[in-house]
Amino acid sequence: MITFLDLKKLNGVYAAQLREACARVIESGWYIGGQELAAFEQEFAAYCQAEHCVGVANGLDALTLTLRAWKELGLLREGDEVIVPANTYIASVLAITENRLIPVLVEPDAGTYNLSGAGVQAALTERTKAVVAVHLYGQMAEMPAIMDLAKANGLLVLEDAAQAHGASIEGRKAGTWGHAAGFSFYPGKNLGALGDAGAMVTHDAQLAKMVRGLGNYGSYRKYENAFQGVNSRLDEIQAAMLRVKLEHLDQEIAARRQVADSYLQGIDNPLIQLPQVTAGEAHVWHLFVVRCERRDELQRFLQEQGVQTLIHYPIPPHKQQAYAEYAALTLPLTEVIHEQVLSLPISPVMSEDDVKAVICAVNAFS
Ligand SMILES: *Cc1c(COP(=O)(O)O)cnc(C)c1O
């Protein structure tokens, strides 16, 4: 069986380094808000070429707390409209509604399935105050066009970079195009911890300070609370694990690109639509997503051939029970994408034989 993502194998490659880092934290006697976090924040900011990085508990918190910080700073107000792609993981939308902002769900670009400048333009109203630009599947949204529109219309841009660590356009990394970005280090992400973790990245010192305070009970000095904050912290053990993994991230991205290139060259089946790739470095292949009108049959067939696949995602946010108020929206492209997409196995630890076997199985589907 070719598993979708073998995390044991992936982390096993670094087992000795991870154990050593873990032992270092255990022996330090300091488990929250110490040297490992400070070092990881510095290293990840440097990796992204951003000025500030603030570790938080997970990717959703990174997005939610950034929008909350903009509210506390007086830049957003309850009821402001925030443009977000309809084709995304629900976290991108939850961060908006949690802050009592209004999500304006926008159809994706038909080729990349991502948010485009044209999509943002079409959704603008005088109440639009921000955009959450999601880099879905590891491919960056059309950031140059989105930032031009943001500038012209005075919009804040938050990148949801949970799937796109290390991607870049014109040499500028994901997380540095917008005014801020949220990253997730969920174990299955391209930069994954061994538990939950996340971070926000920005050039804005005031914003970074606000997010750090909000994630620490709204406190800058122990037992003094400036805001009604939350507890959202990236602990020392996970920071230490991430420092090990970050060293190898570029190598892993290169390995993912190799698998993707093999699929793009090897898969040849009129029933299967391959992903559209925009620019060279804009895609870090968190997921390799194909489209097929008979998706469920294809998934069953691949399972029988020993290839495990997943669906990202089977139900769009506006069709979730949690968002019954948006159920009447018509977003036909988003809905058809959810009916037809299938994610093939992709990871830096797949063998060449595994890749060949996946290609053969996909090509044999009829
Ligand atoms: C994973 C993910 C998140 C949320 O990250 P968590 O760490 O699971 O909270 C947000 N947005 C997107 C696009 C994601 O893939």
The ligand as an SDF file (V2000), in Angstrom:
LIG
                    3D

 15 15  0  0  0  0  0  0  0  0999 V2000
   -4.1820   23.7020    8.1270 C   0  0  0  0  0  0  0  0  0  0  0  0
   -4.7960   24.9620    7.6550 C   0  0  0  0  0  0  0  0  0  0  0  0
   -5.1830   25.9680    8.5460 C   0  0  0  0  0  0  0  0  0  0  0  0
   -5.2520   25.7960   10.0280 C   0  0  0  0  0  0  0  0  0  0  0  0
   -4.1220   25.3420   10.6500 O   0  0  0  0  0  0  0  0  0  0  0  0
   -4.2120   24.5800   12.0590 P   0  0  0  0  0  0  0  0  0  0  0  0
   -2.8090   24.5690   12.5320 O   0  0  0  0  0  0  0  0  0  0  0  0
   -4.7890   23.2340   11.8000 O   0  0  0  0  0  0  0  0  0  0  0  0
   -5.0970   25.4110   12.9410 O   0  0  0  0  0  0  0  0  0  0  0  0
   -5.6430   27.1520    8.0090 C   0  0  0  0  0  0  0  0  0  0  0  0
   -5.7400   27.3510    6.6900 N   0  0  0  0  0  0  0  0  0  0  0  0
   -5.3950   26.4010    5.8010 C   0  0  0  0  0  0  0  0  0  0  0  0
   -5.5100   26.6840    4.3380 C   0  0  0  0  0  0  0  0  0  0  0  0
   -4.9290   25.1650    6.2480 C   0  0  0  0  0  0  0  0  0  0  0  0
   -4.5880   24.2300    5.3650 O   0  0  0  0  0  0  0  0  0  0  0  0
  1  2  1  0
  2  3  1  0
  2 14  2  0
  3  4  1  0
  3 10  2  0
  4  5  1  0
  5  6  1  0
  6  7  2  0
  6  8  1  0
  6  9  1  0
 10 11  1  0
 11 12  2  0
 12 13  1  0
 12 14  1  0
 14 15  1  0
M  END
$$$$
